[in-house]
Amino acid sequence: MPKRVRAVLVTPNDTLLLMKRVRPDRPVYWVVVGGKIEPTDTDPEAALRREVREEVGGEARIVRVLHTHRTETDHETFYLADIERWDLAARTGPEFGEEGRGEYLLEEIPLTTAALDAVNLLPPEFAAVLREAVERGTLPAGR
C-alpha cells in the first residue's frame, strides 16, 4: 500500500496555498501539496518537506498532523504546515516535465468555508475535514 503525505500550507496572510490542476479532458480541481513517500526519505516529515520543495519551491514548517485517511489501497497523512515564501522558478518535481500531465498552478485562497466551497478540492473526504476545521475555527488558530 503506498503511503503519501500532504501539506495544508497556510501562508503569512492566513490563506491556503493550493495546487490547481488543469488537465486535458478533466474538470479543473485543487489539491493540497504532497505525494508518495520515497524509499530515500528518512521519515514522513522528511518526505513532506521534499514534496513542498519540489512542488512549490519553498520550505514548510510542519506544525502537526491534521488528518489521516486510510483505505484498502492507500494511506495518506495530511499535515498542517506554515509556509513563508515560495518560488515557481525553483520547482523541481518530476511531474512538471512530463508530457500530457497538464498544468500545476499554485493558488492562494482565503481560509474560509466560502472559499473552500468555491473550489473542487480533492479528495472530497479531506475537503470535508478541512472545511469542518475552518468552520470550527481551529485553522489557522490553534496551529
C-alpha positions as CSV (number, residue, x, y, z in Angstrom):
1,M,0.0,0.0,0.0
2,P,1.6,3.3,-1.0
3,K,2.0,5.9,1.8
4,R,1.5,9.5,0.9
5,V,2.0,12.8,2.8
6,R,0.1,16.1,2.1
7,A,0.7,19.6,3.4
8,V,-2.1,22.1,4.2
9,L,0.1,25.1,3.6
10,V,-1.0,28.3,5.5
11,T,0.7,31.5,4.3
12,P,1.5,34.6,6.4
13,N,-1.7,36.1,5.1
14,D,-3.7,33.2,6.6
15,T,-4.5,31.9,3.1
16,L,-4.2,28.4,1.9
17,L,-1.7,27.6,-0.8
18,L,-3.2,25.0,-3.1
19,M,-2.2,23.3,-6.3
20,K,-4.8,24.0,-9.0
21,R,-4.7,21.1,-11.5
22,V,-5.7,21.8,-15.1
23,R,-5.7,18.5,-17.1
24,P,-6.8,17.7,-20.6
25,D,-10.3,16.2,-20.7
26,R,-11.0,16.6,-16.9
27,P,-12.7,19.3,-14.9
28,V,-10.3,21.7,-13.0
29,Y,-9.6,20.6,-9.4
30,W,-7.4,21.6,-6.5
31,V,-5.3,19.5,-4.2
32,V,-3.0,20.2,-1.2
33,V,0.7,19.8,-2.0
34,G,2.3,16.4,-1.4
35,G,3.0,12.9,-2.8
36,K,4.4,9.5,-2.2
37,I,6.9,8.7,0.5
38,E,10.0,7.6,-1.3
39,P,12.5,4.9,0.0
40,T,15.1,7.6,0.3
41,D,13.0,9.7,2.7
42,T,14.1,9.2,6.3
43,D,10.6,9.7,7.7
44,P,7.2,11.0,6.6
45,E,8.0,14.6,7.6
46,A,11.2,14.5,5.5
47,A,9.1,13.3,2.6
48,L,6.7,16.2,3.1
49,R,9.5,18.8,3.2
50,R,10.9,17.3,0.0
51,E,7.5,17.4,-1.7
52,V,7.0,21.0,-0.7
53,R,10.4,21.9,-2.1
54,E,9.7,20.1,-5.4
55,E,6.2,21.3,-5.9
56,V,6.2,24.9,-4.6
57,G,9.9,25.8,-4.4
58,G,9.6,26.7,-0.7
59,E,10.3,25.4,2.8
60,A,7.4,24.5,5.1
61,R,7.4,24.5,8.9
62,I,5.4,21.4,9.9
63,V,3.0,22.2,12.7
64,R,1.1,18.9,13.4
65,V,-0.8,16.1,11.8
66,L,-4.2,17.3,10.8
67,H,-5.8,14.1,9.5
68,T,-5.1,10.6,8.4
69,H,-7.0,8.9,5.6
70,R,-6.7,5.2,5.1
71,T,-8.4,2.9,2.5
72,E,-7.7,-0.7,1.5
73,T,-5.3,0.7,-1.2
74,D,-3.9,3.9,0.1
75,H,-2.7,5.7,3.2
76,E,-2.4,9.5,3.4
77,T,-1.3,11.7,6.2
78,F,-2.3,15.4,6.0
79,Y,-0.1,17.8,7.9
80,L,-0.8,21.4,8.9
81,A,2.2,23.5,7.9
82,D,3.2,27.1,7.6
83,I,5.0,28.5,4.5
84,E,6.6,31.9,4.4
85,R,7.5,32.1,0.7
86,W,7.6,30.0,-2.4
87,D,9.2,30.4,-5.9
88,L,7.7,28.9,-9.0
89,A,11.1,29.0,-10.8
90,A,12.6,26.8,-8.0
91,R,10.0,23.9,-8.5
92,T,11.8,20.7,-9.4
93,G,9.2,17.9,-9.2
94,P,9.4,15.3,-12.0
95,E,5.7,15.8,-12.8
96,F,6.5,19.3,-14.3
97,G,8.4,17.8,-17.2
98,E,6.0,15.0,-18.2
99,E,4.0,15.5,-21.4
100,G,0.3,15.4,-21.1
101,R,0.1,16.0,-17.3
102,G,-1.5,19.4,-17.7
103,E,-0.8,22.4,-15.6
104,Y,0.2,22.6,-11.9
105,L,-0.7,26.1,-10.8
106,L,-0.2,27.5,-7.3
107,E,-3.2,29.4,-6.0
108,E,-3.8,31.1,-2.7
109,I,-7.4,31.0,-1.4
110,P,-8.8,32.6,1.7
111,L,-9.0,30.4,4.7
112,T,-12.8,30.5,4.8
113,T,-15.6,27.9,4.3
114,A,-16.9,30.0,1.4
115,A,-13.6,29.9,-0.4
116,L,-13.3,26.1,0.2
117,D,-16.8,25.6,-1.1
118,A,-15.9,27.6,-4.3
119,V,-13.2,25.2,-5.4
120,N,-13.3,21.5,-6.3
121,L,-10.8,20.3,-3.6
122,L,-9.9,16.6,-3.8
123,P,-10.2,14.2,-2.3
124,P,-13.7,15.1,-1.2
125,E,-13.3,13.3,2.1
126,F,-10.4,15.5,3.1
127,A,-12.1,18.6,1.7
128,A,-14.9,18.0,4.2
129,V,-12.4,17.6,7.1
130,L,-10.6,20.8,6.2
131,R,-13.9,22.7,5.8
132,E,-15.0,21.5,9.3
133,A,-11.7,22.6,10.8
134,V,-12.1,26.0,9.3
135,E,-15.7,26.2,10.4
136,R,-14.8,25.3,14.0
137,G,-12.1,28.0,14.0
138,T,-9.2,25.6,14.5
139,L,-7.4,26.8,11.3
140,P,-5.3,28.9,11.4
141,A,-5.9,29.4,15.1
142,G,-4.7,26.5,17.2
143,R,-1.7,26.0,14.9
